[in-house]
Amino acid sequence: MQMKPYVNFPGTCADALRYYQQHLGGKITQVMAHGKMPGPSPAGPD
């Protein structure tokens, strides 16, 4: 089974993802900021 998790962090998301990658042995394949999402967002900017 392939997992495609979606996580949302306020603030320093990139730092958190690098920490998890280092300590859990995962591989980050894509990071996209909320403001860079294509199309309209169902969530507000806040």
C-alpha distance matrix in Angstrom:
0.0 3.8 6.5 9.9 12.3 15.9 18.6 22.3 25.1 28.8 30.7 29.3 25.7 25.7 27.1 24.6 21.6 23.5 24.1 20.5 19.6 22.5 22.0 18.3 17.8 15.4 16.2 17.5 16.8 18.7 21.3 23.3 26.3 27.0 30.1 28.4 26.0 26.9 28.5 29.7 27.9 27.6 28.6 31.9 32.6 33.4
3.8 0.0 3.8 6.7 9.6 13.1 16.0 19.6 22.3 26.0 27.8 26.3 22.6 22.4 24.1 21.8 18.7 20.5 21.6 18.1 17.0 20.2 20.2 16.7 15.9 13.0 13.2 14.1 13.2 15.0 17.6 19.7 22.8 23.7 26.7 24.8 22.6 23.5 25.4 26.8 25.1 25.2 26.0 29.3 29.7 30.7
6.5 3.8 0.0 3.8 5.9 9.6 12.3 16.0 18.7 22.4 24.3 23.0 19.3 19.5 21.2 18.7 15.8 18.1 19.0 15.5 15.0 18.4 18.3 14.9 14.8 11.7 12.1 12.4 12.0 13.2 15.2 17.2 20.0 20.8 24.0 22.5 20.3 21.7 23.6 24.6 22.5 22.5 22.9 26.1 26.5 27.3
9.9 6.7 3.8 0.0 3.8 6.6 9.8 13.3 16.3 19.8 21.7 20.7 16.9 17.2 19.4 17.2 14.2 16.9 18.3 15.2 14.7 18.4 18.8 15.8 15.8 12.3 11.8 10.9 10.1 10.4 12.1 13.7 16.5 17.1 20.3 18.8 16.5 18.0 19.9 21.0 19.0 19.2 19.7 22.8 23.1 24.1
12.3 9.6 5.9 3.8 0.0 3.8 6.4 10.1 13.0 16.6 18.7 17.9 14.2 15.1 17.1 14.4 12.0 15.2 16.1 13.1 13.5 17.2 17.2 14.5 15.3 12.0 12.2 10.9 11.2 10.9 11.4 13.0 15.0 15.5 19.0 18.1 16.1 18.3 20.1 20.5 17.9 17.9 17.7 20.7 20.9 21.4
15.9 13.1 9.6 6.6 3.8 0.0 3.8 6.8 10.2 13.6 15.9 15.7 12.0 13.6 15.9 13.5 11.6 15.2 16.3 13.8 14.7 18.3 18.6 16.5 17.5 14.3 14.0 11.8 12.0 10.5 10.0 10.6 12.0 12.0 15.7 15.2 13.2 15.7 17.4 17.5 14.6 14.6 14.2 17.0 17.1 17.7
18.6 16.0 12.3 9.8 6.4 3.8 0.0 3.8 6.7 10.2 12.6 12.4 9.0 11.2 13.1 10.5 9.4 13.2 13.9 11.9 13.5 16.8 16.9 15.5 17.1 14.3 14.4 12.0 13.2 11.6 10.0 10.7 11.2 11.4 15.1 15.4 14.1 17.2 18.9 18.6 15.4 15.4 14.0 16.3 15.9 15.8
22.3 19.6 16.0 13.3 10.1 6.8 3.8 0.0 3.8 6.8 9.6 10.3 7.6 10.6 12.6 10.4 10.4 14.1 14.8 13.7 15.6 18.6 18.8 18.0 19.7 17.2 17.1 14.3 15.5 13.2 10.7 10.5 9.7 9.3 13.0 14.1 13.2 16.7 18.1 17.3 13.9 14.0 11.8 13.4 12.7 12.3
25.1 22.3 18.7 16.3 13.0 10.2 6.7 3.8 0.0 3.8 6.3 7.1 5.2 8.9 10.1 8.2 9.5 12.8 13.1 12.8 15.1 17.5 17.8 17.7 19.7 17.7 17.7 15.1 16.9 14.8 11.7 11.8 10.3 10.5 13.7 15.3 15.3 19.0 20.6 19.8 16.4 16.7 14.0 14.7 13.3 12.2
28.8 26.0 22.4 19.8 16.6 13.6 10.2 6.8 3.8 0.0 3.8 6.5 6.7 10.3 11.2 10.3 12.2 15.0 15.3 15.8 18.1 20.2 20.5 20.9 22.9 21.1 20.9 18.1 19.9 17.4 14.0 13.3 10.8 10.7 13.2 15.5 16.0 19.8 21.2 19.9 16.6 17.1 13.8 13.6 11.5 9.8
30.7 27.8 24.3 21.7 18.7 15.9 12.6 9.6 6.3 3.8 0.0 3.8 5.9 8.8 9.2 9.6 11.9 13.9 14.4 15.7 17.8 19.3 20.2 21.1 22.9 21.3 20.9 18.0 20.0 17.6 13.9 13.5 10.9 11.7 13.4 15.6 17.0 20.8 22.5 21.6 18.7 19.8 16.5 15.8 13.1 11.7
29.3 26.3 23.0 20.7 17.9 15.7 12.4 10.3 7.1 6.5 3.8 0.0 3.8 5.6 5.5 6.6 8.9 10.4 11.1 12.8 14.6 15.9 17.0 18.3 19.8 18.5 18.0 15.3 17.6 15.7 12.3 12.8 11.0 12.9 14.7 16.0 17.6 21.4 23.7 23.3 20.6 21.9 19.0 18.7 16.0 15.1
25.7 22.6 19.3 16.9 14.2 12.0 9.0 7.6 5.2 6.7 5.9 3.8 0.0 3.8 5.4 5.1 6.2 8.7 9.9 10.7 12.2 14.3 15.4 16.0 17.4 15.6 15.0 12.2 14.4 12.4 9.2 10.2 9.1 11.1 13.6 14.4 15.4 19.1 21.6 21.4 18.6 19.9 17.4 17.9 15.6 15.2
25.7 22.4 19.5 17.2 15.1 13.6 11.2 10.6 8.9 10.3 8.8 5.6 3.8 0.0 3.8 5.4 5.2 6.2 8.6 10.0 10.5 12.3 14.3 15.2 15.8 14.1 12.9 10.1 12.4 10.9 8.0 9.8 9.6 12.6 14.6 14.5 16.0 19.5 22.4 22.9 20.5 22.2 20.1 20.6 18.1 18.2
27.1 24.1 21.2 19.4 17.1 15.9 13.1 12.6 10.1 11.2 9.2 5.5 5.4 3.8 0.0 3.8 5.5 5.2 6.2 8.8 9.9 10.7 12.3 14.0 15.1 14.3 13.9 11.9 14.9 14.0 11.5 13.6 13.2 16.0 18.0 18.2 19.7 23.2 26.1 26.4 23.8 25.2 22.8 23.2 20.7 20.2
24.6 21.8 18.7 17.2 14.4 13.5 10.5 10.4 8.2 10.3 9.6 6.6 5.1 5.4 3.8 0.0 3.8 5.5 5.1 6.3 8.6 10.0 10.6 11.7 13.5 12.6 13.0 11.3 14.5 13.9 11.7 13.9 13.7 16.0 18.6 18.9 19.7 23.3 25.9 26.0 23.1 24.0 21.7 22.5 20.5 19.7
21.6 18.7 15.8 14.2 12.0 11.6 9.4 10.4 9.5 12.2 11.9 8.9 6.2 5.2 5.5 3.8 0.0 3.8 5.4 5.1 6.1 8.6 10.0 10.2 11.2 9.5 9.4 7.5 10.8 10.5 9.0 11.9 12.7 15.3 18.0 17.6 18.2 21.5 24.3 24.8 22.2 23.3 21.5 22.7 21.0 20.8
23.5 20.5 18.1 16.9 15.2 15.2 13.2 14.1 12.8 15.0 13.9 10.4 8.7 6.2 5.2 5.5 3.8 0.0 3.8 5.5 5.0 6.1 8.6 9.9 10.2 9.4 9.1 8.0 11.5 11.9 10.9 14.0 15.0 18.0 20.3 19.6 20.7 23.9 27.0 27.8 25.3 26.8 25.0 26.0 23.9 23.8
24.1 21.6 19.0 18.3 16.1 16.3 13.9 14.8 13.1 15.3 14.4 11.1 9.9 8.6 6.2 5.1 5.4 3.8 0.0 3.8 5.4 5.2 6.1 8.2 9.7 10.0 11.1 10.8 14.5 15.1 14.0 17.0 17.6 20.3 22.8 22.6 23.4 26.8 29.6 30.1 27.3 28.4 26.3 27.3 25.4 24.8
20.5 18.1 15.5 15.2 13.1 13.8 11.9 13.7 12.8 15.8 15.7 12.8 10.7 10.0 8.8 6.3 5.1 5.5 3.8 0.0 3.8 5.4 5.2 5.5 7.5 7.3 9.1 9.3 13.0 14.0 13.4 16.6 17.7 20.0 23.0 22.5 22.8 25.9 28.7 29.2 26.3 27.1 25.3 26.8 25.4 24.8
19.6 17.0 15.0 14.7 13.5 14.7 13.5 15.6 15.1 18.1 17.8 14.6 12.2 10.5 9.9 8.6 6.1 5.0 5.4 3.8 0.0 3.8 5.7 5.5 5.3 4.7 5.9 6.8 10.6 12.3 12.6 16.1 17.9 20.7 23.3 22.3 22.6 25.5 28.5 29.5 27.0 28.1 26.7 28.3 26.8 26.8
22.5 20.2 18.4 18.4 17.2 18.3 16.8 18.6 17.5 20.2 19.3 15.9 14.3 12.3 10.7 10.0 8.6 6.1 5.2 5.4 3.8 0.0 3.8 5.9 5.6 7.3 8.7 10.1 13.8 15.6 15.7 19.3 20.8 23.6 26.1 25.2 25.9 28.8 31.9 32.9 30.4 31.5 29.9 31.3 29.5 29.3
22.0 20.2 18.3 18.8 17.2 18.6 16.9 18.8 17.8 20.5 20.2 17.0 15.4 14.3 12.3 10.6 10.0 8.6 6.1 5.2 5.7 3.8 0.0 3.8 5.7 8.1 10.8 12.5 16.1 17.9 17.9 21.3 22.6 25.2 28.0 27.4 27.7 30.7 33.6 34.3 31.5 32.2 30.5 32.0 30.5 29.9
18.3 16.7 14.9 15.8 14.5 16.5 15.5 18.0 17.7 20.9 21.1 18.3 16.0 15.2 14.0 11.7 10.2 9.9 8.2 5.5 5.5 5.9 3.8 0.0 3.8 5.6 9.1 11.2 14.5 16.7 17.2 20.6 22.3 24.6 27.6 26.8 26.7 29.5 32.2 33.0 30.2 30.7 29.4 31.3 30.2 29.7
17.8 15.9 14.8 15.8 15.3 17.5 17.1 19.7 19.7 22.9 22.9 19.8 17.4 15.8 15.1 13.5 11.2 10.2 9.7 7.5 5.3 5.6 5.7 3.8 0.0 3.8 6.8 9.9 12.9 15.6 16.8 20.5 22.7 25.3 28.1 26.7 26.7 29.2 32.2 33.4 31.0 31.8 30.8 32.7 31.5 31.5
15.4 13.0 11.7 12.3 12.0 14.3 14.3 17.2 17.7 21.1 21.3 18.5 15.6 14.1 14.3 12.6 9.5 9.4 10.0 7.3 4.7 7.3 8.1 5.6 3.8 0.0 3.8 6.7 9.4 12.2 13.7 17.3 19.7 22.2 25.0 23.6 23.3 25.7 28.6 29.9 27.6 28.5 27.7 29.8 28.7 29.0
16.2 13.2 12.1 11.8 12.2 14.0 14.4 17.1 17.7 20.9 20.9 18.0 15.0 12.9 13.9 13.0 9.4 9.1 11.1 9.1 5.9 8.7 10.8 9.1 6.8 3.8 0.0 3.8 6.1 9.2 11.2 14.9 17.8 20.5 23.0 21.1 21.0 23.2 26.4 28.0 26.0 27.4 26.8 28.8 27.5 28.2
17.5 14.1 12.4 10.9 10.9 11.8 12.0 14.3 15.1 18.1 18.0 15.3 12.2 10.1 11.9 11.3 7.5 8.0 10.8 9.3 6.8 10.1 12.5 11.2 9.9 6.7 3.8 0.0 3.8 5.8 7.5 11.2 14.0 16.9 19.2 17.3 17.4 19.7 23.0 24.5 22.7 24.2 23.6 25.4 24.0 24.9
16.8 13.2 12.0 10.1 11.2 12.0 13.2 15.5 16.9 19.9 20.0 17.6 14.4 12.4 14.9 14.5 10.8 11.5 14.5 13.0 10.6 13.8 16.1 14.5 12.9 9.4 6.1 3.8 0.0 3.8 7.1 10.3 13.8 16.4 18.5 16.0 15.7 17.5 20.8 22.9 21.5 23.3 23.1 25.1 23.9 25.4
18.7 15.0 13.2 10.4 10.9 10.5 11.6 13.2 14.8 17.4 17.6 15.7 12.4 10.9 14.0 13.9 10.5 11.9 15.1 14.0 12.3 15.6 17.9 16.7 15.6 12.2 9.2 5.8 3.8 0.0 3.8 6.6 10.2 12.8 14.7 12.3 12.1 14.1 17.4 19.4 18.0 20.1 19.9 21.7 20.4 22.0
21.3 17.6 15.2 12.1 11.4 10.0 10.0 10.7 11.7 14.0 13.9 12.3 9.2 8.0 11.5 11.7 9.0 10.9 14.0 13.4 12.6 15.7 17.9 17.2 16.8 13.7 11.2 7.5 7.1 3.8 0.0 3.8 6.7 9.7 11.8 10.0 10.3 13.2 16.5 17.9 16.1 18.3 17.5 18.9 17.2 18.7
23.3 19.7 17.2 13.7 13.0 10.6 10.7 10.5 11.8 13.3 13.5 12.8 10.2 9.8 13.6 13.9 11.9 14.0 17.0 16.6 16.1 19.3 21.3 20.6 20.5 17.3 14.9 11.2 10.3 6.6 3.8 0.0 3.8 6.5 8.2 6.3 6.8 9.9 13.1 14.4 12.9 15.4 14.7 15.8 14.1 16.1
26.3 22.8 20.0 16.5 15.0 12.0 11.2 9.7 10.3 10.8 10.9 11.0 9.1 9.6 13.2 13.7 12.7 15.0 17.6 17.7 17.9 20.8 22.6 22.3 22.7 19.7 17.8 14.0 13.8 10.2 6.7 3.8 0.0 3.8 5.4 5.3 6.8 10.4 13.1 13.6 11.7 14.4 12.9 13.2 11.0 12.9
27.0 23.7 20.8 17.1 15.5 12.0 11.4 9.3 10.5 10.7 11.7 12.9 11.1 12.6 16.0 16.0 15.3 18.0 20.3 20.0 20.7 23.6 25.2 24.6 25.3 22.2 20.5 16.9 16.4 12.8 9.7 6.5 3.8 0.0 3.8 5.5 5.6 9.2 10.9 10.6 8.3 10.8 9.2 9.6 7.7 10.0
30.1 26.7 24.0 20.3 19.0 15.7 15.1 13.0 13.7 13.2 13.4 14.7 13.6 14.6 18.0 18.6 18.0 20.3 22.8 23.0 23.3 26.1 28.0 27.6 28.1 25.0 23.0 19.2 18.5 14.7 11.8 8.2 5.4 3.8 0.0 3.8 5.7 8.6 10.2 10.1 9.0 12.2 10.9 10.3 7.8 10.9
28.4 24.8 22.5 18.8 18.1 15.2 15.4 14.1 15.3 15.5 15.6 16.0 14.4 14.5 18.2 18.9 17.6 19.6 22.6 22.5 22.3 25.2 27.4 26.8 26.7 23.6 21.1 17.3 16.0 12.3 10.0 6.3 5.3 5.5 3.8 0.0 3.8 6.4 9.2 10.5 10.1 13.6 13.2 13.3 11.4 14.5
26.0 22.6 20.3 16.5 16.1 13.2 14.1 13.2 15.3 16.0 17.0 17.6 15.4 16.0 19.7 19.7 18.2 20.7 23.4 22.8 22.6 25.9 27.7 26.7 26.7 23.3 21.0 17.4 15.7 12.1 10.3 6.8 6.8 5.6 5.7 3.8 0.0 3.8 6.5 7.9 7.4 10.8 11.1 12.2 11.4 14.5
26.9 23.5 21.7 18.0 18.3 15.7 17.2 16.7 19.0 19.8 20.8 21.4 19.1 19.5 23.2 23.3 21.5 23.9 26.8 25.9 25.5 28.8 30.7 29.5 29.2 25.7 23.2 19.7 17.5 14.1 13.2 9.9 10.4 9.2 8.6 6.4 3.8 0.0 3.8 6.8 8.1 11.5 12.9 14.1 13.8 17.3
28.5 25.4 23.6 19.9 20.1 17.4 18.9 18.1 20.6 21.2 22.5 23.7 21.6 22.4 26.1 25.9 24.3 27.0 29.6 28.7 28.5 31.9 33.6 32.2 32.2 28.6 26.4 23.0 20.8 17.4 16.5 13.1 13.1 10.9 10.2 9.2 6.5 3.8 0.0 3.8 6.5 9.6 11.7 12.9 13.5 17.0
29.7 26.8 24.6 21.0 20.5 17.5 18.6 17.3 19.8 19.9 21.6 23.3 21.4 22.9 26.4 26.0 24.8 27.8 30.1 29.2 29.5 32.9 34.3 33.0 33.4 29.9 28.0 24.5 22.9 19.4 17.9 14.4 13.6 10.6 10.1 10.5 7.9 6.8 3.8 0.0 3.8 6.6 8.8 9.7 11.0 14.4
27.9 25.1 22.5 19.0 17.9 14.6 15.4 13.9 16.4 16.6 18.7 20.6 18.6 20.5 23.8 23.1 22.2 25.3 27.3 26.3 27.0 30.4 31.5 30.2 31.0 27.6 26.0 22.7 21.5 18.0 16.1 12.9 11.7 8.3 9.0 10.1 7.4 8.1 6.5 3.8 0.0 3.8 5.3 7.0 8.6 11.5
27.6 25.2 22.5 19.2 17.9 14.6 15.4 14.0 16.7 17.1 19.8 21.9 19.9 22.2 25.2 24.0 23.3 26.8 28.4 27.1 28.1 31.5 32.2 30.7 31.8 28.5 27.4 24.2 23.3 20.1 18.3 15.4 14.4 10.8 12.2 13.6 10.8 11.5 9.6 6.6 3.8 0.0 3.8 6.8 9.6 11.7
28.6 26.0 22.9 19.7 17.7 14.2 14.0 11.8 14.0 13.8 16.5 19.0 17.4 20.1 22.8 21.7 21.5 25.0 26.3 25.3 26.7 29.9 30.5 29.4 30.8 27.7 26.8 23.6 23.1 19.9 17.5 14.7 12.9 9.2 10.9 13.2 11.1 12.9 11.7 8.8 5.3 3.8 0.0 3.8 6.6 8.0
31.9 29.3 26.1 22.8 20.7 17.0 16.3 13.4 14.7 13.6 15.8 18.7 17.9 20.6 23.2 22.5 22.7 26.0 27.3 26.8 28.3 31.3 32.0 31.3 32.7 29.8 28.8 25.4 25.1 21.7 18.9 15.8 13.2 9.6 10.3 13.3 12.2 14.1 12.9 9.7 7.0 6.8 3.8 0.0 3.8 5.4
32.6 29.7 26.5 23.1 20.9 17.1 15.9 12.7 13.3 11.5 13.1 16.0 15.6 18.1 20.7 20.5 21.0 23.9 25.4 25.4 26.8 29.5 30.5 30.2 31.5 28.7 27.5 24.0 23.9 20.4 17.2 14.1 11.0 7.7 7.8 11.4 11.4 13.8 13.5 11.0 8.6 9.6 6.6 3.8 0.0 3.8
33.4 30.7 27.3 24.1 21.4 17.7 15.8 12.3 12.2 9.8 11.7 15.1 15.2 18.2 20.2 19.7 20.8 23.8 24.8 24.8 26.8 29.3 29.9 29.7 31.5 29.0 28.2 24.9 25.4 22.0 18.7 16.1 12.9 10.0 10.9 14.5 14.5 17.3 17.0 14.4 11.5 11.7 8.0 5.4 3.8 0.0
